Amino acid sequence: MRLARFRLASGQRGFGIVDGAAVVRVDHRIASFDAVLSEPPVPHADDPRVAVDELAWEPPVGDHPKIVCVGFNYAAHATEAGRPDAAPAHPTLFVRFADSFVGAGSPVVRPADDDSLDWEGEAALVIGRPGRRIAPEGAWEHVAGVTCVAENSVRTRQQHSTQATAGKNVHRSGAIGPWLTTRDEVGTGPLRVTTRLNGETVQDDTTDRLTFSFGHLIAYISAFTPLRAGDLIATGTPQGIGFRMDPPRFLRPGDEVEVEVSGVGVLRHGVVDETAAFQPREMLEALR
């Protein structure tokens, strides 16, 4: 099952079950998307439907999510980034604000004062069942499903200090979606994470090569903070970022990025400059 959030041209927001070229709406009978994640619904014959080409995707996360991201979780990426510790004892974590992401199909925004926006494709876990101090062997039962993330970074800002917050939270710099695929459909096998830039494959690896597994990450994170339905854990990006190319290569207006996670879906987004991204009316809408 694929669960999604969306926005209509009228500005109305909703959520439901993706069924081919349509979304079966359940927001008229279920209070929140968080509730859908906790217990995926069965579609009813009289549920309204909306065509996919009549909506804009929104990130398939909770209303007020914790977004926890994992750095250097593929050994090859840690090596290309010059990390000296090939076998760290604990995951490297950072957090992102929800408004640093857009939904699939919406362009990410390159900031007006910086041209070092870099791609980072990832598989991400969306929590369905809340918990604290979750055991690794039971962690998968707390996952509603898996989604695709373009966990992009503004590298110059990321290098301002030893903390990555400034480079990881630029407004509308990343993307999530278009939906999450529920864990029963994803299965428990390795997932292939592939990033394509203008059709060229730039990242390609599988989640069985993560330094810290899904279960380990959920256990580690839930040991210090409660996880709730709608929270998201981005599990790490593979080798192949633009910052480490020779010469470095960054996203430019007009670029098209695809992040594909096998068995989950394909997240597509374009790139625009901040100066062209918003007119005053759209800026006000984005701040509501």
HELIX and SHEET records of a PDB file:
HELIX    1   1 PHE A   33  SER A   38  1                                   6    
HELIX    2   2 VAL A   52  GLU A   54  5                                   3    
HELIX    3   3 ALA A   75  GLU A   80  1                                   6    
HELIX    4   4 ALA A   98  SER A  100  5                                   3    
HELIX    5   5 PRO A  136  HIS A  142  5                                   7    
HELIX    6   6 ARG A  155  GLN A  158  1                                   4    
HELIX    7   7 THR A  165  LYS A  168  1                                   4    
HELIX    8   8 ARG A  183  VAL A  186  1                                   4    
HELIX    9   9 THR A  207  ARG A  209  5                                   3    
HELIX   10  10 PHE A  214  SER A  222  1                                   9    
HELIX   11  11 GLY A  242  ARG A  244  5                                   3    
HELIX   12  12 GLU A  274  ALA A  277  1                                   4    
HELIX   13  13 PRO A  280  LEU A  287  1                                   8    
SHEET    1   A 5 ARG A  49  ALA A  51  0                                        
SHEET    2   A 5 ALA A  22  ARG A  25 -1                                        
SHEET    3   A 5 ARG A  13  ASP A  19 -1                                        
SHEET    4   A 5 ARG A   2  LEU A   8 -1                                        
SHEET    5   A 5 LEU A  55  GLU A  58 -1                                        
SHEET    1   B 6 ARG A  49  ALA A  51  0                                        
SHEET    2   B 6 ALA A  22  ARG A  25 -1                                        
SHEET    3   B 6 ARG A  13  ASP A  19 -1                                        
SHEET    4   B 6 ARG A   2  LEU A   8 -1                                        
SHEET    5   B 6 GLY A 174  THR A 182 -1                                        
SHEET    6   B 6 PHE A 101  GLY A 103  1                                        
SHEET    1   C10 ARG A  49  ALA A  51  0                                        
SHEET    2   C10 ALA A  22  ARG A  25 -1                                        
SHEET    3   C10 ARG A  13  ASP A  19 -1                                        
SHEET    4   C10 ARG A   2  LEU A   8 -1                                        
SHEET    5   C10 GLY A 174  THR A 182 -1                                        
SHEET    6   C10 VAL A 143  ALA A 150 -1                                        
SHEET    7   C10 GLY A 121  ILE A 127 -1                                        
SHEET    8   C10 LEU A 232  ALA A 234 -1                                        
SHEET    9   C10 ILE A  67  GLY A  71  1                                        
SHEET   10   C10 THR A  92  ARG A  96 -1                                        
SHEET    1   D 5 VAL A 108  ARG A 110  0                                        
SHEET    2   D 5 GLY A 265  ASP A 273  1                                        
SHEET    3   D 5 GLU A 256  VAL A 261 -1                                        
SHEET    4   D 5 ARG A 192  LEU A 197 -1                                        
SHEET    5   D 5 GLU A 200  THR A 206 -1                                        
SHEET    1   E 2 LEU A 117  ASP A 118  0                                        
SHEET    2   E 2 SER A 153  VAL A 154 -1                                        
END                                                                             
